[in-house]
Amino acid sequence: MSEVDDHFRAGIELFNRGEFFEAHEEMEEAMNLLDDDTSDWDFYLGLLRAAVANHKLSQGETSSAILHLRAALRFLAPYPDRHRALQLREFRSALSAELSRLEALPTGSPATISPPRIELAA
């Protein structure tokens, strides 16, 4: 396994444990190790933004979380339903549901955090 893969997997584990700031840091490390010619930059950026969104939400920053969720979905949109062993279709769907839930809240209402899990394909 490469160093990029190590950071990628560590980021997923941290995300799924609810350690979103640390997950963001691992995804950022993976991005920094990518070759210049890789087409995965936006993929990692999408995962990073999903982690930031949930970190912001855990701090009560709903409007910031919404912005980061929108960005995450935009960055992840071009990738196939299964990418780098990640069940991306399900993750995008869960992010979309989280975004819809947050957007439906009345302005100023506190939001509970209900992050999706990142699942790897078997």
Steps between C-alpha positions, in 0.01 A plus 500: 500500500625851422534789740203666325292189569610498864378858550183428301409201720594684819278790391207267442544335841518838673196629311297194600602550865377858488850649516435736211783748548751216511335335196540828313870505591553145369321574171709813462817293551380253235436788258844647562659166407314461170694513176447817302333308219241323716132537433411432864568848638130596499405162647717560806388862516137382506571264791694774677210745460253238633718468810519879540121526462444257784766667714326835450165344580640352822596856595149630430598675177209381285535755219869419460421127504248551220759679286755223552244226428408669171868520410559135596217386275626716214852356526380139530238522222724407204625176653345158437271335755793295626835674510817394682297223668264759648127454458471852368140488377378419850726762657385772259139402568557524876673838460207624290254386766705674769507817290123491440438449871715799591356724228147425625576630850357840588770767508679503832372160608757273660590199292579159633793328342412188304803425284499228235753220512759444232468137395761309307387237254572143598 
